[in-house]
Amino acid sequence: MSDGPHPAPGPDSTPATAAGPGEDRNPAVVVEPITGNYFVSAYPPFFYWSETEVAAVLATGRETSPAHEPTAAPPLGLYIHIPFCVQRCNYCYYLSYEGRGDAMGPYCDALGQELAAWMTQPALKDRRPDYVYFGGGTPSILSTSQIQKLLQRLKAASSWQDHAEVTFECAPRTLTPEKVAALHAGGVNRISMGVQQMDDDVLRTNGRVHLVADVERAYALLRKTGFKQVNMDLMVGMPGETRDGFMASLSRVVDLAPDSITIYQTEVPRNTRLYRSIKEGEQDPAELDWEMKHQRLDRAFHHLENSGYTRRSAYTAVRDPDTVHFAYQDLQYQGADLLGLGTSSFSYLGGIHHQNVVGLEQYIEQVERGDLPVWRGHVLDRAEQQVREFVLQLKLGRVDLNTLRRRHGSHAADGFQETLQAHADQGWLTFSEDEVSLTRDGLTRVDRFLRDYFLPAHRGPRYS
């Protein structure tokens, strides 16, 4: 689990929702099935992207300015997917590979080649990324020399802005002094560490390879090396967790005082070991009830606020809101471009989504042939772009409707009045002519009701 917007799901991470076509979608009735994807990471959902739109994706790259953008190009970001892990966690549905050390070197070479190829396209030429995110998988599984070489090659292909936010996901047990020094020297200025919980029994139950002692050692190493922006990812509602145990775990994290703490509610996607354990009767689904997770998450943010943190989104609290930001999330949600590199990664360029081919060897082979490794895509029309930004910005807790109006030439909430009122009646938000603001309860369950704002064409059986 990363603190990014979940950019590289595997090909089977789009399970059915509770409400299919023609079924009741009364926004006042919230049904939350235990299994299935929960987190809304893209709009329109992946299910609606197709191989038939790949030609439009490639044509966009050949345009001298991004499609649908008559003015200056928006900020540009890079997402770099590192699909390798020591061991796949029970709840993980991202594309990753265990025991493929032989492929890491060729794969990193391919990442550099892919970026160099994209940056020759007229729509991207001479643009310098404003934000960069290395996600996985486990990026910190790479060796020190692989990290150094990868950073050098990517910066040579596309020198990012001097002020760019550069985030690198790390797993506690994989960090060494040499790797941390290489990251710091290579320009990484934000670390996101996957902690999940500070409870060894819960970590073992969920297939994590690290223990609490590894977290404490890695965190001390990061601070000693000089990293001033460290995020810790946690999860609530994991198998084996108790209410008091989770709060004790959170307190241990607060005592370390990371700059930001991100908390996700545990999903049960249908291509995970956790889902299979439910189907085989090994895991009681009642222990993964969403209402329980909502209550614990709400209690967690109360505790963080009482400890001096400020909530800045549905998932994250920060120690200093004036200095701690997350450009990768904020800029994307506000309509920035994102170029995803690596197998399965997805992009949003000039109003067009695309996802790369799924498969390690296939990705490397296509890049080595000189082809852009695009698998499927979707060209967003104006209405889809507006809904996309509205839905994603709700996850930040507030939508400035006047900004959306200026960007898209129409009132952002004109078509949402009935749904907004239904959600306001539930106590999840307030709204006016100028803005929509989520309440605490709304932030807690935002991913469940976001799909109520989807256009009718995208309310089908799959949503993530």
C-alpha positions in Angstrom: 0.0 0.0 0.0 1.4 3.4 -1.0 0.4 6.9 -0.2 0.1 7.6 -3.9 -3.2 7.3 -5.8 -2.7 3.6 -6.5 -1.2 3.9 -10.0 -0.4 0.4 -11.1 -3.0 -2.2 -10.4 -2.8 -5.6 -11.9 -5.0 -6.6 -14.8 -7.6 -8.4 -12.6 -8.1 -5.6 -10.1 -11.5 -4.5 -11.3 -14.1 -6.7 -9.5 -17.8 -6.3 -9.6 -19.6 -3.7 -7.5 -22.7 -4.3 -5.5 -24.8 -2.4 -8.0 -24.7 -3.3 -11.6 -26.5 -1.7 -14.6 -30.1 -1.0 -14.0 -29.9 -1.7 -10.2 -30.9 0.8 -7.5 -28.3 3.6 -7.1 -30.1 5.7 -4.6 -27.2 7.8 -3.2 -28.8 7.8 0.2 -28.3 4.0 0.4 -24.7 3.0 0.9 -24.0 -0.7 0.5 -20.4 -1.7 1.2 -19.6 -5.2 0.3 -16.7 -6.8 2.2 -14.8 -7.9 -1.0 -13.9 -6.0 -4.1 -11.9 -2.8 -4.7 -12.9 0.2 -2.7 -10.4 2.9 -3.4 -11.3 5.1 -6.4 -8.0 5.8 -8.2 -9.1 6.8 -11.7 -12.0 8.2 -13.6 -13.4 6.9 -15.9 -12.6 3.6 -14.2 -10.0 1.2 -15.8 -12.8 -1.1 -17.0 -13.8 1.6 -19.6 -10.3 2.0 -21.1 -9.8 0.1 -24.3 -7.1 -1.1 -26.8 -9.0 0.6 -29.6 -8.1 4.0 -28.2 -4.3 3.4 -28.2 -4.0 5.2 -31.6 -5.4 8.3 -30.0 -2.9 8.0 -27.1 0.0 7.9 -29.5 -1.4 10.7 -31.6 -1.5 12.9 -28.5 2.2 12.5 -28.0 2.8 13.8 -31.5 0.8 16.9 -30.9 2.7 20.1 -30.1 0.5 20.8 -27.1 -1.6 18.5 -25.0 -5.1 17.7 -26.3 -8.0 19.7 -24.7 -5.5 22.3 -23.3 -5.7 25.6 -25.3 -3.4 27.4 -22.9 0.0 26.6 -21.4 0.7 23.0 -20.5 -0.2 22.0 -17.0 2.3 20.7 -14.5 3.9 17.4 -15.4 4.7 14.4 -13.2 6.5 11.1 -13.5 5.4 7.9 -11.9 8.0 5.1 -12.0 6.7 1.6 -11.2 9.2 -0.8 -9.6 7.3 -4.2 -9.7 9.6 -6.3 -7.4 9.0 -7.5 -3.9 10.6 -9.8 -1.4 7.2 -11.3 -0.7 3.7 -10.4 -1.8 1.5 -9.2 1.0 -1.8 -11.0 1.6 -3.9 -7.9 0.7 -1.8 -6.7 -2.3 -3.4 -6.4 -5.7 -0.7 -4.4 -7.5 1.4 -5.9 -10.2 4.6 -7.2 -8.6 7.0 -10.1 -8.8 8.8 -12.1 -6.1 12.2 -13.6 -6.6 13.0 -11.8 -9.9 16.4 -10.3 -9.1 17.6 -11.3 -12.6 15.1 -8.9 -14.2 15.8 -5.8 -12.1 18.8 -4.6 -14.1 17.2 -5.0 -17.6 13.9 -3.5 -16.2 15.7 -0.4 -14.9 17.4 0.0 -18.3 14.0 -0.2 -20.0 12.6 2.5 -17.7 15.3 4.9 -18.8 14.7 4.0 -22.5 10.9 4.4 -22.2 11.3 7.9 -20.6 13.8 8.9 -23.3 11.4 7.8 -26.0 8.4 9.7 -24.5 10.4 12.9 -24.1 11.2 13.0 -27.8 7.4 13.4 -28.4 6.4 17.0 -29.3 3.8 17.1 -26.5 6.5 16.4 -23.9 9.7 17.7 -25.4 11.4 20.4 -23.3 8.9 19.9 -20.4 10.5 19.4 -17.0 8.6 17.3 -14.4 7.3 19.1 -11.4 6.8 15.9 -9.3 8.2 12.4 -9.4 7.1 9.3 -7.6 8.8 5.9 -7.4 6.2 3.3 -6.4 5.8 -0.4 -6.4 6.1 -3.2 -5.6 9.1 -2.2 -3.5 11.4 0.4 -5.1 13.9 0.1 -2.2 14.5 -3.6 -3.1 16.8 -2.3 -5.8 20.5 -2.4 -5.0 22.4 0.7 -4.2 24.1 0.8 -7.7 20.7 0.1 -9.4 19.2 3.1 -7.5 22.1 5.3 -8.5 22.0 4.3 -12.1 18.2 4.6 -12.4 18.1 8.1 -10.9 21.0 9.3 -13.1 19.4 7.8 -16.3 16.0 9.3 -15.6 17.3 12.7 -14.9 19.4 12.6 -18.0 16.3 11.8 -20.1 14.1 14.4 -18.4 15.8 16.8 -16.0 13.1 17.6 -13.4 12.5 21.0 -11.9 14.9 22.2 -9.2 11.9 22.4 -6.8 10.3 19.1 -7.8 8.9 16.8 -5.2 10.7 13.4 -5.6 9.1 10.6 -3.5 10.6 7.1 -3.1 8.6 4.3 -1.5 10.6 2.2 0.9 10.0 -1.0 2.8 11.7 -0.9 6.3 13.7 -4.1 6.1 15.2 -3.3 2.6 16.8 0.0 3.7 20.6 0.2 4.3 22.8 3.2 5.0 24.2 2.9 1.5 20.8 3.0 -0.2 19.5 5.8 2.0 22.7 7.8 1.2 22.2 7.1 -2.6 18.6 8.3 -2.5 19.5 11.5 -0.6 22.4 12.3 -2.9 20.3 11.5 -6.0 17.8 14.2 -5.3 15.0 12.2 -3.5 13.5 14.6 -1.0 10.5 12.7 0.3 10.3 9.1 1.6 7.1 7.1 2.0 7.6 4.1 4.2 5.2 1.2 4.2 4.7 0.5 7.9 1.0 -0.8 8.0 1.1 -1.4 11.8 3.5 -1.4 14.7 2.4 -4.9 15.9 4.6 -7.8 15.0 1.7 -10.4 15.2 -0.5 -8.3 12.8 2.4 -7.9 10.4 3.1 -11.6 10.3 -0.5 -12.5 9.9 -0.7 -10.2 6.8 2.4 -11.4 5.1 4.7 -8.4 5.8 8.4 -9.2 5.9 9.3 -6.5 8.3 8.8 -6.2 12.1 8.5 -3.2 14.4 12.2 -3.2 15.1 12.9 -2.8 11.3 10.6 0.3 11.2 12.4 2.0 14.1 15.8 1.3 12.7 14.9 2.5 9.2 13.2 5.6 10.5 16.2 6.6 12.6 18.4 6.0 9.5 16.3 8.3 7.4 16.4 11.1 9.9 20.2 10.7 10.5 20.8 11.0 6.7 18.9 14.2 6.6 15.5 13.5 5.1 13.1 16.2 6.2 9.9 14.8 4.6 9.0 11.3 5.8 5.6 9.8 5.4 4.5 6.6 7.1 1.7 4.5 5.6 -0.6 2.6 7.9 -3.6 0.4 7.4 -6.7 0.0 9.5 -8.9 -3.1 9.6 -6.2 -5.7 8.9 -6.8 -9.3 9.8 -5.6 -10.0 13.4 -6.1 -6.4 14.5 -8.1 -5.3 17.5 -9.4 -1.8 18.2 -7.1 -1.2 21.1 -4.2 -2.8 19.3 -4.6 -0.5 16.3 -4.7 2.6 18.5 -1.6 1.4 20.4 0.1 0.9 17.1 -0.8 4.4 16.0 0.5 5.9 19.2 3.9 4.3 18.6 4.0 5.9 15.1 3.0 9.3 16.6 5.8 9.0 19.1 8.3 8.8 16.2 6.8 12.1 14.8 6.9 11.5 11.0 6.0 14.5 8.9 2.9 12.9 7.6 0.9 9.8 8.4 -1.3 8.2 5.8 -4.0 5.7 6.8 -5.9 3.4 4.4 -8.8 1.1 5.2 -8.0 -2.5 4.2 -9.5 -3.5 0.9 -10.1 -7.1 -0.2 -9.6 -7.1 -4.0 -10.5 -10.3 -5.6 -7.0 -11.1 -6.9 -5.4 -11.3 -3.5 -4.5 -14.0 -1.0 -6.8 -12.3 1.5 -9.8 -12.8 -0.8 -8.9 -16.4 -1.4 -8.6 -17.0 2.4 -12.2 -15.7 2.7 -13.5 -17.9 -0.1 -11.7 -21.0 1.4 -13.2 -20.3 4.9 -9.9 -19.4 6.5 -10.7 -15.8 7.2 -14.0 -14.6 8.8 -15.2 -11.7 6.6 -17.1 -10.2 9.6 -13.6 -9.2 10.9 -13.3 -6.9 7.9 -16.6 -5.1 8.2 -16.5 -1.6 6.7 -18.4 0.1 9.5 -15.7 -1.2 11.9 -13.0 0.2 9.7 -14.8 3.6 9.4 -15.1 3.9 13.1 -11.4 3.0 13.7 -10.3 5.4 11.0 -12.3 8.2 12.5 -10.9 7.5 16.0 -7.4 7.5 14.5 -7.8 11.0 13.0 -9.2 12.3 16.3 -6.0 11.0 18.0 -3.8 12.5 15.3 -5.4 15.9 15.6 -5.1 15.7 19.4 -1.4 15.0 18.9 -0.8 18.1 16.9 -1.4 16.8 13.3 -3.7 18.5 10.8 -5.9 16.4 8.5 -5.3 17.4 4.8 -7.2 14.7 2.9 -9.3 11.6 3.4 -6.2 9.6 4.2 -3.4 11.9 5.5 -2.6 14.1 8.4 0.5 16.3 8.6 2.5 17.9 11.4 2.9 21.2 9.6 0.4 22.1 6.9 2.4 25.1 5.9 5.5 23.1 4.9 4.4 19.5 4.4 2.7 19.0 1.0 2.1 16.1 -1.4 2.4 17.4 -4.9 2.0 14.0 -6.5 -1.5 13.7 -5.2 -2.6 17.4 -5.2 -1.4 18.3 -8.7 -2.9 15.2 -10.2 -6.3 15.8 -8.6 -6.2 19.3 -10.0 -5.8 18.1 -13.6 -2.0 18.0 -14.0 -0.4 15.6 -16.5 1.2 12.4 -15.3 3.5 10.1 -17.3 3.7 6.6 -15.9 6.7 4.4 -16.7 7.0 0.7 -16.3 4.8 -2.3 -16.7 1.1 -1.7 -15.9 1.6 1.9 -14.9 -0.9 4.4 -16.0 -0.7 8.0 -17.4 -2.9 11.0 -17.8 -1.7 13.3 -20.6 -3.6 16.0 -22.3 -7.0 14.7 -21.2 -6.2 11.1 -22.2 -5.6 8.1 -19.9 -3.4 5.2 -20.9 -2.0 2.2 -19.3 1.2 0.3 -20.2 1.3 -3.4 -21.1 1.0 -5.8 -18.2 3.9 -8.3 -18.0 7.6 -7.9 -17.2 9.0 -9.5 -20.3 6.5 -8.0 -22.7 7.2 -4.5 -21.3 11.0 -4.9 -21.7 10.7 -6.4 -25.1 8.5 -3.6 -26.5 10.8 -0.9 -25.1 13.9 -2.6 -26.5 12.2 -2.7 -29.9 11.7 1.1 -29.7 7.9 0.9 -29.2 6.0 2.9 -26.7 4.6 0.1 -24.5 0.9 1.3 -24.4 -1.8 -1.3 -23.8 -5.1 0.5 -23.5 -6.4 4.1 -23.1 -9.4 6.4 -22.9 -9.9 9.8 -24.4 -11.9 12.0 -21.9 -14.4 14.4 -23.2 -15.0 17.7 -21.4 -17.7 16.2 -19.2 -15.5 13.3 -18.2 -12.6 15.7 -17.4 -14.8 17.8 -15.2 -16.2 14.8 -13.3 -12.7 13.4 -12.9 -11.4 16.5 -11.2 -14.5 16.9 -9.1 -14.4 13.3 -7.8 -10.7 13.3 -7.1 -10.7 16.6 -5.4 -13.5 15.4 -3.0 -10.8 13.2 -1.6 -8.9 16.3 -0.5 -12.0 17.4 1.5 -12.9 20.5 -0.5 -13.7 21.4 -4.1 -13.5 24.9 -5.3 -16.3 25.1 -7.8 -15.2 28.4 -9.2 -11.8 27.0 -10.2 -13.5 24.1 -12.0 -15.8 26.6 -13.7 -12.9 28.6 -15.0 -11.1 25.5 -16.2 -14.0 23.8 -17.9 -16.4 26.6 -18.8 -19.4 25.4 -16.9 -20.6 25.1 -13.3 -19.0 22.0 -11.8 -21.9 20.9 -9.7 -24.9 21.7 -12.0 -25.5 18.1 -12.6 -24.9 16.9 -9.1 -27.5 18.9 -7.1 -29.7 15.9 -6.2 -26.8 13.7 -5.2 -25.1 16.5 -3.3 -28.3 17.1 -1.3 -28.6 13.4 -0.6 -25.1 13.3 0.7 -25.6 16.5 2.7 -28.7 14.9 4.3 -26.5 12.0 5.3 -24.1 14.4 7.0 -21.2 13.7 4.7 -20.8 17.2 3.1 -22.0 20.7 2.9 -22.2 22.7 -0.4 -22.9 26.1 -1.8 -22.6 27.9 -5.2 -18.9 28.2 -4.6 -17.6 25.0 -2.9 -18.3 21.5 -1.7 -16.7 20.6 1.7 -16.7 17.2 3.2 -17.4 16.6 6.9 -15.3 14.3 9.0 -17.7 11.4 8.4 -17.7 12.1 4.7 -13.9 12.0 4.5 -14.0 8.6 6.3 -16.2 7.0 3.7 -15.5 9.2 0.6 -14.4 6.3 -1.7 -17.7 4.5 -1.2 -19.9 7.4 -2.3 -17.7 9.0 -5.0 -19.2 6.7 -7.6 -22.5 8.4 -7.1 -21.1 11.3 -9.1 -20.0 9.1 -12.0 -21.6 9.7 -15.4 -24.4 7.2 -16.1 -22.2 5.5 -18.8 -19.6 4.6 -16.1 -21.9 3.1 -13.5 -21.5 -0.4 -14.8 -20.4 -3.6 -13.0 -16.8 -2.6 -12.4 -15.5 0.6 -10.8 -11.8 0.5 -10.1 
